[in-house]
């Protein structure tokens, strides 16, 4: 059973659908005269959240529906609770990738020398071009992320 809710809101955000059987919600944001006054871009932004087979799948898509080139930035911010930083290991295709360490003033660029990231204090880094699987291992808890080639930057 899929419920079409198409809830129009003044901020141009539309909840397109929610389905109890597939556990999916889809939201869409389109340009308005207010957004065009701030930024001359005609766009359709679609965000889909789906629970399926023990996985949480997030899809964020921006589509240029105008005739001019469209430049934008975006990010999905996800936070994970961990039990013990000493037992935390983040592994993925990090070795050789550039990252920005935002804890430095000014932020400093560096290159990762390992496929494993450990955290021993306050950390705020953005790793560039990390497409593929990233595993967060916290003792016996494990989360696997799939970083797409379209959105390859990863914040740690």
N, C-alpha and C positions, 0 to 999 in steps of 0.2 A: 504494500500500500504506500503510495507516494502522495504526499499532500502538497499541492501547489499553493504557496502562501503569498507570493508576490506582494509583499507588504511595501508599498511605496512610502518613502520617508523624505522629508525635505532636504536631507543632506545627500540625496542621490544614491544612497545605499539601498539596494533591494534584496530582500531575502527571497531567493528564487524557489527553494524547495527544501523540505525536510522529509526524510523517509525513515520510518521506524524499522523496516525490514533490513535495509542496507546500512542504517546508521550513517546517513550522509546529510550534510547541510551545504548549501551553495549560496554564496552572497555575491552580489555584483554591484560595482560602482561605475557610473558613466559620467562623462563630462557634463557640466551644466553651464549656464551663462555666468554663474559665479566663479566656477573654476576657470573658465575661459578668460575672465577678467584678470585672474592672477597668473595664469600660465596658458599660453596659446597651444594647447594640445588636445586633440580630440581622441579620446581613448575609451576603452572598456576594460575594466579591471575585474577579474573573476577569482574568487577565493573559495576553494572546495575543501571541506573537512570530511574525512570518511574513516569509520572504524570497520575493519574487515580482517578476518582471519588472525586476530591477535595483533594487528598492526594499526597504527594511526597514520593515515596518509594525508598530507597537506599539499594542495596544489595552488600556486599563486601565479596567475597569468595576466599579463598586460598586453592588450591588442591595440595597435595603432589603427583607428578607423578614419583618420584624416588623410589628406594627400601629402602633407609635409612630413619630413622625418620626425620621429618622436624620441626624445631622450628622457630617461627617468632612472631613478634608483629606488630600491625597495629592500626590505629585509623581513624575515620571519624570526622573531625573537623567542627562543625556547630556553627555559631554565630547568635544570635538573637538580633535585635534592640528592646530596651524597652523604653517606654515613661517616667516611673517614678519608680525608685528602691523602693520607699516607698510603691508602690502598686503592686510590683512584688511578686508572690508566686510560688514556684516550689514544686509540691507535687508528691509523688510516694512512692514506697516501700523502704524508706530510713532508718527508725527506726531500730537500731541494726546493721546497716551495717558499716563496716570499711571505713574510708576515709583518704586520705593523703592531708594535708594542705600544698600546695607548696609555700604559702606566708611566711612560717616560714623558718628560716635558722639555722639548716638544716630542711628539710621538716618533719613535725610532723604527726604521725598517731593518729587518734581519732575514736570514735564511735558515729554515729548519734543517737540522743535521740528522734527524731521526724520524722514523715513522711513528714514534711513540711520544706523546706529550704528557708530561707530569706537571702537577701544580703544587708549588710549595709555599704559596702566599697569594696575595691579591694579584689577579691576572685579568688582563683585558687585551686580547690579541685578535687580529683579524688575519686569518690565513687565506691566501689567494690561490685560486685555481685548484681546489681540493675536490675534484669530482670523483665520486665513487663511495665505497662503504667506509664509514667511520664508526668505531665501536667504543662505547663508554662502558668500562668495566669498573664496578664499585663493589669490591668483595664478591659476593655471589650474585649480585644484581648486574644485569647487562642490558644495554640499550644499543640497537644498531640503527644508524642513520644512513640514508642513501642521498648523497649530495649530487644533484643533477649537473650536467654540463652547462645548462642554461643559467643556473644559480650556483656557481662553484665556490663562492667565498664562504668561509665558516668562522664564526666568532667563538673564542674560548675565553 
